[in-house]
């Protein structure tokens, strides 16, 4: 429903009627000019009662609020805003996104009150839990000669509830004590406690007053805690009283510092420094000093943290540590290197046995992990390095395993890779690339441009910018030799920022010479996380003077799938001021079509692998896949570009399928900027139909 300047209400097709978010628009005087049905429902007011009226008059409680301040801020600087706001009259929280428009503001908002109140309740529970922990006496159980828990005090029960909150089933009256303890301890601690209690039981009835003590770490609630277990026999009985004294706040001096320095706070597993010490010990075993290291890196764990929260992510990391500890051999060591990386040290382990262990660990991830009632599938990339008999450098062996892990990750998710000497050279190259990218490598980058051609007329419509590195010793390097490292280190963001400035400047220069070529630039998913993409594009367009509709940002479907919400928000802003968006390498990713086509995309670039698949199809089926994809894009109003057109047969196939545009070596190889203008003019002078020219050229070549 829209409101005209003369005050009349007119009804027309509402493109936002099916949008799940509530949407309304304000003119520059702050009056309602549009509300969708969802907005009427959330505001509990009818559109006809609001249209044409001042928003603050309709909702006086918003005067002087954060909402009014944010709206005025958008009017002042023209920058979008997102914030959360509690409207007093309704006593509910809303998430609000405000976007500037030429004649006012567009406001998208949704009710997040349930989430807000859930967060508040959870925070209150955590505060209450911390207070209870401070007041608890020592947890104590009475265990009979068969190891069964006969009785437990309230402190033990309370600790059991904390264990349950992190997914560990606690032991109660009637349960086996050692079995209950095994679910929250490392194998080494559990073995020590079982051995100590076993000796007490062995001396039962002898009149001995022997006792047993052991200090251990266990995960209670949100953090690791330390306990001193003190066990003593009941006189003339096989029963044992076991007390667990919380020494977390009292552990001081060398013992506490040594333990903390050697263990990971989150998981309680050995940390990097202690793992290196353990590797040294394993390598110093003489003839038995052969050892294997397995580095495990969880795949796409950052996406889980970003989407589900760090609290749940931490719970998953603790579960991964426990599951790995359950899978290794007796005497092997499981530790956490940091972040989402774990290490397994397998002593006296040959290459074949190490590979078998790696695949067993990989298989252990086939069952999903559960935290806070959410089932989360995880996988890991695993690198394996086995020491030589004469090897004694722990750092080098760990570096080799790390290099193998990077090779596994580069081969795809959920892979195992064994170290080879060639990987060491690759690791050194990654280090060199990372170092140079932080120094002067950006000044050595150059851009080559590959033509993009219209298939109906054969005219050159635009170019794709392809970055290269003019390495001072190695010559011109393709992007796959350095961009993956730039992704890992975050240097891809300044590289893309430079690329946007360079390419928009170049496109503006060509336009001034009479060559209007649309410029396509590849953008990384890391740019969405940094949330500077919109600003970087605006600056590049402003400085170059290139019209926004002459710039196309290309993103792979896999990169969009990593954080679709954040990507959608930023792409929507970019699209609002004219920048076009293209999905690159379509057919190689794993995102859903529904999710993909919900984004504000204008172009779909079909990967060359689909051309190859279509070319291999049986008689009568050639191009069926292409035709289906192109038909879908046409229906959705999206242009299609065929990539990797390298033969006349490819060209014929994509034209018959109805593709709008194409690029590939048959139509034009990537070329330096200085060659582009001359090349395009040569095509124009020859008639302007590049498709006809290459087909004629190939026909002459074939006749010879």
C-alpha positions, 0 to 999 in steps of 0.5 A: 500500500502506497501513499501519494503526495495528495494524501490518496491511498493507492493499491498496487502489486507489493514486491515486499509483501512476501518478505519475512521481515517487517518493512516500512519507509519514511519520507524526509519529513519522517512520515510513513509512506509505506508499510508491508503486512509484516510491519502492520502485524509487529507494530500492531497498527493498520497501514491506513492509520499510519500512512502520511503521518509523522512516525514520532507522532504515531509512536511518541515513546520513540522520541529521544530514543536510540531509534530516533538517533540512528534514523537521524544519523542515516539522514546525516551521513547516508550510511546504513545502520543496524541496531537493536531497540526495545520499544517501551510501549510494547516492551519488546526488542527489535532488530532494526536495519535502516537504509538511506533512499533518495526520498527518505529511509527504508527500515527493515525490522524483526522481533528478536524479543524471545532471543533477547530474553533467552540471552538475559535468562542464560546470563542470569543463570550463569551468574547464579551458578558462579555464586553457588560454586563459591559456596560449595563444600567439597564433593564426597562419595562413599564407594564400596569394595566393588566400586559402586557409589553408595552415597554422595553429598549435595556438592557431588550432585551439584558438580554432576549437574555442571558436568551434565551442562557440558554433555557429560553424564554424571555418576550417582548413587548405584553407579560405578565410581571409576566409570563415572569419573572416566567420562570427565577425565583424561585417560592418564588421570583416570588410570592414576586414580584407578591404580590408587584406589585399586591399591587401597582395595587390595589392602582392605581388612589388613588394618592399614591406614593407607590413603591416596591423593591425586590432583587432576583437572576436570571440565565443570561448567564453562571453565576447567577446574582443579581438584585434589582427590583424597581417598581413605578406607573406612576402618575394617571395611572395603569401603572407601571415602573419596573427597574431591577438594576444589583447589582451583582458587588455592593452587599457587606457586610452581605447581599451578604455574607449571600445570597452567603453562602446560595445558589448554584452559578450554579443553584441559589437554596439553598445549603447544609448549607441552606437546613440543616437550612430549615430541622431544621425549618421543624422539629421544627414545633411541631405537624406539624413538620413531614417532608420528605426528597427526595435525587435525584442523577442523573444517570451516569451524569459523563459520560454526563460531560465527553462526552458532556463537563462541560458547557453543563452539567452545563446547564443541572443541571440548567434545572433539578433544574428548573424542580424539582421546577415546580413539588413540592408542594407550600411551599416545598424547592428544593436545590442542595446538590452538584455535581449531587445531589438535595434535596427536603424538603417536609413539613407536608408530610407523607410517602405515600404522600412522595412516591407519590411525589418521583414518580412524580419527577421520572416521570418528567424525562421522557421528555429529557432535551435540551441544546445547541440544544442537547436532553439529556435523564436523570434519577435519583435515589431517596431516601426518608426518613420521619421524626418521630414525635420525630425526631429533628436531621436534619443531621440524617434525611438527612443521612437516605435519603442519605442511601435510595438513595444509596439503590435505586442506588444499585438496578439499575438506575431510582429507588425510595427507602424508608428508613428503619432502616436496611439502616442505618446499611448499611450506617455505613458499607459503612463509615467503608469500605471507612475509612478502605480502605484508611487505612490498608484494602488493607493489609487484602485482599486475592485472591482466584482463580477459574479454567477455563477449556477447553471444548474440552479437559477438561484441566485446561487452567487458573484461574480467580482471585477473591479478598476477604477481610479477615476482622479482625472482620467479617471474609472472606468477598465477593467482593460485600460487599466492592467493590461498596464502593471502586468504589465510593471512587476511592479506587478500583484503588489502589486495582486493582493495588495491585491485578495486582501485586499479581496475575502476581507474582503468575502466574509467580511462577506457571509457574516456577513450570511447571504450565502455567495458564493464569491469568484473572483479573477484572478491573474497569471502574474507571481505564480508567478514571484515565488513569493509567491502561496501566502503572499499567499493564506494571509495574506488568508484568515487576516486575513479569516477566510474559509474557503479553499473559498470562494475561487477563483483564476482563471488564464488558460490562456496564463499557466499555459503560460508556466511550467507546472511552477512553476504546478503546484507552487504550485497544488498547495499552494493546493489542498491547503488548500482553495482552488479553482482555475479556468482563465479564458478557456478557448479563447483560449490555446494550451496543450495539454489534457493539460498543462492538465488535469494541473493541480489545477483544479476549474473551467473558464471557457469564453470568450465567443468559443466561445459566439459560434462556437457561435451561428454554427454551422450548423443541427444543429451549434449548441452541439456545441463547447460540449457536447464541452467540457462533456462532457470537464469532467464526465468529469474532475470539473471544473465548467464556467462559461460566460462572456459570456452576453448573450442568451436564446439564449446562456442556452438554449445553455449550459443545453442543453450541460450547463454548471454555471454562467454569468455575463454581462450578461444575468444581471447586470452588474458592480456596486459592493460596496455593491450586491451584497447588496441585488441578491442579496436582491432575486433571492431575494425574487423566487423565487431563480431568476435564469435564469427571471427574466431569461427571463421579462423578455426574453419580456415585452420581446420581446412589446412 
